[in-house]
């Protein structure tokens, strides 16, 4: 069975890599998902084909910068496959692929941004990706203009805070990494998640943060 499916990989890879003008959009989108299914056959096959999918995501970013139209669904499909590979081929987690998903949190295209938030919250919630110094990058989703993203992030951080012994300390740790919209996010997190009694450590840091943001 494995050998039978593997025979389709070269064809699918060519369809995925082909210029948009040469392959109908619906065919290319389906080819990405089909290639993803084949990549589950072996870790080595996944490693070989992932750069092809990441090229789609990178091209989308470049085309946005050049004000060109992009196929958002194609990019979303590629991101879904990358997330699947991170889940089923753990050795890939330590490579550069998660960073490509984090980069799309700031995408101007709402469907792409939605997909990025959805995949990353799933991967982190499922302990595929560790809670490291990138977690604070999801905080911006609480203020996203897209209601779906804002509600998703609120649900994610509610679950995260429920697992913390000291919510105030967790808030402090998240804000240590923030560089943008600090006051706005600070007010929202305190409103949603802070304990009624704020410890001295958090209180002192808040004063420092307020002072820094008014400079």
Secondary structure, 3 states (H helix, E strand, C coil): CHHHHHCCHHHHHHHHHCCHHHCCHHHHHHHHHHHHHHHCCCHHHHHHHHHHHHHHHHHHHHHHHCCCCCCHHHHHHHHHHHHHHHHHCHHHHHCCHHHHHHHHHHCCCHHHHHHHHHHHHHHHHCCCCCCCCCHHHHHHHHHCCCHHHHHHHHHHHHHHHHCCCCHHHHHHHHHCCCCCCHHHHHHHHHHHHCCCCCCHHHHHHHHHHHHHHCC
